[in-house]
């Protein structure tokens, strides 16, 4: 005759939760004369195996028009496995901003249901593809000087062009106006941000 008794414990330690259990096994046997003997043994069961962490190597974060973006840790996961189950995914860095444009290295941390942790280093590509917001007057009137010239600068037509990551240049395709330009002229105003978006 076999009898099993299970006792489960969850203990919180300095580095997380730990799971263990006691299993008590009772065994009894009888002989032909009706004598019965029994014995018991306690088995201490633990899970100290870290999750097998697998992460993607092609994760790209595209910044929003506000110059930031949050990346969920599950996006980085590429089939992480633990026999007892996964409790949590976490990234060492999940918020990316203009200052992160390029390649960022961070940790992908995984905790299983029994508090065991695994981690790998991952590379995240952060890109900014948002064009600057260009604000300019529809029309401007300028007067030539006594030499028949006027040097038009972006400040004369700009109305607060901006980009969350910052502007690198503001250029007019025609800036030196002469007597030959008297009348209406169409001028292109090109604004470029620090990441090359126009």
ROMARVO-512134 format. One record per atom (N, C-alpha, C, O): residue in one letter; x, y, z. Coordinates in steps of 0.1 Angstrom, whole numbers, plus 5000, padded with zeros to 4 digits. Atoms other than C-alpha are relative to their C-alpha. Last residue first. Layout:
# residues N
AXYZ
...
# end
This chain:
# residues 198
X500349875006
X513556624552
X498550024998
X498150124994
X501350005005
X514856344575
X499750144995
X500050245002
X500050005014
X518656334579
X498650004993
X498550004981
X499950135005
X518756234615
X499849994985
X499749884980
X498750054996
X519456584629
X500349854995
X501449814995
X499750024985
X516456724611
X501349935002
X502149914992
X499450134998
X516356884576
X500249985015
X500750075022
X499650024986
X514157174566
X500549865002
X499749764998
X499750144996
X513957264529
X500550005014
X501550075017
X499449994987
X512357594517
X500149865005
X499149795007
X500150134992
X511757604480
X500750025013
X501850065014
X498850044993
X511257954465
X499749885008
X498749875015
X500250124992
X508658054439
X501349955006
X502249924998
X499050115001
X509158404427
X499649895009
X499249915020
X500250124992
X506658684420
X501149894998
X501449874986
X501250075003
X507859014408
X499849885009
X500449885019
X501149914997
X511359164406
X498749934996
X498649894984
X501050074993
X513758874404
X498850085004
X497950045011
X500650105009
X516059014378
X498949925006
X498249844999
X501049935008
X516659314400
X499349904990
X498249934986
X499549895007
X518359074424
X498950074992
X497750034993
X501049945009
X517458824451
X500650134994
X501250215000
X499549875005
X520158614467
X499150054989
X499150004978
X499949914989
X518458334487
X500450144996
X500150245002
X499649875006
X517158084462
X500050105012
X499050135018
X499450035012
X516957714472
X500450134992
X501150124982
X500849955012
X516357814507
X500749984987
X501949994986
X499349955012
X517957604535
X498950054990
X497949984988
X501249935006
X517057524571
X500650084988
X501350174990
X499949895010
X519557284587
X498750054994
X497749974994
X498649985003
X520157044616
X500350114989
X501350184989
X499749965014
X516857054633
X501550014998
X502250065006
X499249885003
X516056874665
X500350014986
X500349924978
X498650034998
X514956524677
X500950124997
X502150125000
X499850054986
X511356634682
X501449975003
X501949995014
X499950145000
X511356834650
X500349955014
X501150025021
X499450074989
X510357194644
X500149854997
X499549804988
X499850145004
X509457464620
X500749935011
X501549995019
X499950104988
X508357774639
X500149864995
X499649775002
X501049984989
X507058024614
X500049905011
X499049875017
X500350114991
X509958044589
X499050045011
X499150155017
X501250075005
X509758304561
X499649895010
X498549845009
X501049905005
X512158584572
X498849924995
X497749994994
X500849934989
X514158354595
X498950094995
X498050135002
X501150084995
X515158134565
X499150075011
X497950055011
X499650104991
X517258414550
X498849935006
X497749985005
X501150064993
X516758624519
X500549895009
X501249805005
X499650134996
X519758834508
X498949945009
X498749985021
X500650044987
X518359134490
X500449855003
X500149774995
X499850134994
X520059314461
X499249985013
X498950085020
X500950095008
X519559604437
X500149865005
X499949764998
X499250075010
X522559794451
X499249904992
X499749834984
X499549905010
X520360054468
X500949934989
X501149994978
X499349894995
X518559764486
X500550094988
X500250074977
X498550005003
X515959544472
X500650125006
X500050235007
X499649885008
X512659534491
X501549984997
X502349955006
X498749954996
X511059204503
X500450124991
X499950134979
X499649895009
X507459094503
X501450055005
X501550095017
X499249904994
X506758754518
X500450104990
X500750074979
X499549895008
X504058504509
X500850105008
X500450135019
X500450025014
X502758174521
X500650104991
X500950074979
X501049915006
X504658204554
X499749964986
X500549904979
X499449895007
X506457894567
X498850094995
X497750044993
X500949894999
X505957604590
X500650124994
X501650174999
X499549885006
X507757274583
X498850105001
X497750084996
X501249925003
X507156984607
X500550144995
X501150215002
X500349874992
X510256774604
X498750064996
X498250044985
X499649885007
X509956424588
X499850125009
X498850125018
X501149905000
X509756124611
X500550134994
X501650184998
X500449985014
X512055834601
X498950114999
X498350124989
X500949885001
X513955814634
X499750024985
X500650074978
X500049915012
X515555474640
X499050115001
X498050105008
X500949894998
X516555264670
X500150104989
X501250154986
X499749905010
X518154924664
X498950115002
X497750085000
X501249945005
X518054704695
X500450124991
X501250214994
X499849875007
X520954474703
X498750054994
X498049984987
X500649985013
X520354204729
X500450144994
X500650235002
X499849865005
X522354074759
X499450014986
X499649924978
X499149995011
X520853754775
X500150154996
X499250234998
X499949875007
X519253684808
X501049994989
X502049914989
X499050025011
X517953394829
X500150144992
X499150214993
X499849905010
X516253404863
X501049974989
X502049904992
X498850015007
X514753144886
X500150104988
X499150124981
X499149904996
X511853264907
X501449994994
X502350084997
X499450034987
X509752954907
X501150105003
X501950075012
X501050004989
X507353074880
X500649975014
X499949995024
X501050115001
X510253154856
X499150015013
X499350095022
X500250064987
X511953494853
X499049894999
X497949914994
X501250094999
X513253624820
X500049945014
X501149895019
X500050084988
X515653924815
X498749925000
X497649974997
X501350065000
X516554074781
X499949905011
X500649795011
X500250144995
X519554294787
X498549964998
X497650045001
X500650014987
X520454614767
X499849855003
X500149764995
X499850134994
X522654714738
X499350005014
X499550105022
X500050004986
X521455014717
X500249865005
X499449775001
X500150134994
X522255064680
X500250015015
X501150075020
X498950085003
X521455394663
X499849865007
X498749815007
X500050045014
X519155654676
X501349944996
X502449994999
X499750145002
X519255644714
X500149964985
X500449844982
X498650034996
X519456014721
X500449864998
X501649834998
X499149955011
X516256064702
X501449975003
X502249944993
X500249865004
X514455844727
X500950044989
X501749964984
X498949955009
X513955484737
X499650144995
X498550174992
X500449875005
X511955354767
X501250054992
X502350064997
X501250025008
X512354974774
X499550134993
X498850134983
X500449875005
X515854944788
X498849984991
X498949914981
X499249904992
X516854654809
X499750144996
X499750235005
X498849945007
X514054464793
X500750105009
X500150175017
X499649874997
X511754234813
X501250054991
X502149974989
X498949955009
X509853914807
X500350155004
X499450225008
X499849865004
X507853754835
X501150024990
X502149954991
X500849914992
X506353434850
X500150144994
X499150224994
X499449874999
X507453164825
X499150105008
X497950105006
X500749895005
X506552804830
X500750135003
X501550155012
X501049974990
X507652494848
X499250124997
X498150155003
X500850114998
X509652354819
X498850035009
X497749975008
X499750064986
X511052684810
X499049895002
X497849914999
X500750124995
X511352814774
X500449975014
X501649995018
X499450044986
X512153134756
X499249895006
X498049885005
X500250144996
X510753114720
X500749965013
X501249855015
X499950095012
X512053434704
X499949855004
X500749775000
X500050154998
X511253704729
X500049924987
X499249964978
X498650055001
X512154064719
X500149855001
X501049794996
X499649995014
X508554164713
X501449944997
X501649904986
X500550115007
X507554024747
X500450014985
X500549904978
X499050115000
X509754284763
X499649884992
X500549814987
X500450114990
X507554564752
X500949884999
X501449854989
X500050145006
X509254854735
X499649905011
X500249905022
X499850104989
X508355214744
X499949864993
X499149844985
X500850125002
X508855494718
X500449905011
X501549885015
X499850114990
X510255844719
X499249884996
X498249904987
X498550034998
X510856154697
X500249895010
X501349885016
X499649944988
X507256294699
X501549975004
X502050015014
X499949865003
X506656214662
X500450085013
X500950195012
X501249935004
X507255854672
X500350144997
X501450194998
X500449894991
X510555674672
X498750064994
X498550074982
X500249885007
X510855344653
X499450115009
X498350095014
X500949914993
X512255054673
X499950134991
X501050194989
X499849865004
X513854774653
X498950085007
X497750055006
X501049914995
X514254424666
X500450144996
X501550194999
X500549915011
X516254194643
X499050105005
X498250144997
X498849915003
X518353984668
X499750104989
X500650164983
X499849975014
X515453804685
X501250094998
X501650175007
X500449865004
X515953664719
X500250024985
X501149974979
X499749985015
X516153304733
X499450144996
X498250174999
X500449875005
X516353244771
X500450014985
X501649994982
X499249995012
X516352894784
X499650124992
X498550124986
X500650015014
X514852954818
X501050004989
X502150064990
X500349875006
X517052894849
X499349984987
X499549884980
X499649995014
X516852564866
X499650134994
X498450164994
X499049895001
X516552584904
X500650014986
X501850064985
X499749965014
X513352394908
X501050115000
X500650235004
X499749865003
X513052224942
X500150014985
X500449914978
X499949975014
X511651894956
X500250154997
X499450235003
X499949855001
X512451764991
X500150034985
X501250004979
X499249965012
X511451394994
X499850154998
X498750204997
X500449875005
X510251265027
X501050044989
X502250034990
X498949925004
X510350895035
X499550134994
X498550144987
X500349875007
X507950665053
X501350074996
X502350055003
X498949914999
X507950305065
X499650134992
X498750124983
X500149885008
X505350045073
X501350085001
X502050075011
X498949914997
X505149685086
X499850124991
X499350114980
X499949895009
X501949475088
X501250095004
X501350125016
X499249904994
X501649125103
X500350114989
X500550094978
X500749884997
X498648945089
X500950105007
X500350215011
X500550024987
X500248595089
X499350135005
X498950145017
X501150095001
X500748595052
X499449985013
X498349925014
X499650145003
X502948905055
X498749915000
X497649965002
X500450104991
X501849265052
X500449864996
X500649844984
X500150145006
X503349565035
X499649905011
X499949925023
X500350104991
X503149945041
X499949864993
X499549864981
X500150135006
X504650235023
X499849905011
X500449905021
X500350114991
X504250605031
X499949874993
X499249864983
X500450135005
X505850865009
X499849905011
X500849885019
X499850114991
X506051225020
X499449884995
X498249874991
X500950115003
X506551494994
X500349885010
X501549845010
X499750134994
X507951815005
X499049904996
X497849934996
X501050084994
X507852114982
X500649875007
X501649825004
X499550144996
X509952394970
X498849935006
X497849985010
X501050104999
X509352724952
X500749875005
X501749834999
X499550135003
X511553034955
X498949905004
X498249915013
X500850104994
X510453394951
X500649864997
X501149844986
X501350045006
X512953664944
X499349895008
X499649875019
X499949995014
X516553774950
X498749954993
X498749934981
X499549875005
X516453854986
X500050024985
X499950134981
X498649974996
X514253554993
X500450134995
X499650204989
X499449885007
X510453504993
X501450025005
X501650055017
X499249914991
X509453155002
X500650114992
X501150094981
X499449895008
X506752944986
X500750105009
X500050155018
X499649874993
X505952615002
X500550104990
X501250064980
X499449905008
X504152304991
X500350135007
X499550175016
X500049874993
X503351995011
X500850104992
X501950074988
X499249895006
X502451674993
X499850125009
X498750165013
X500549884995
X501251345010
X501050114995
X502250104996
X499149895003
X501551014992
X499350135007
X498150145006
X500749884998
X500250675003
X500950124998
X502150125003
X499249885001
X501450344990
X499150125003
X497950124998
X500949885000
X500050005000
X500950125000
X501850135008
# end
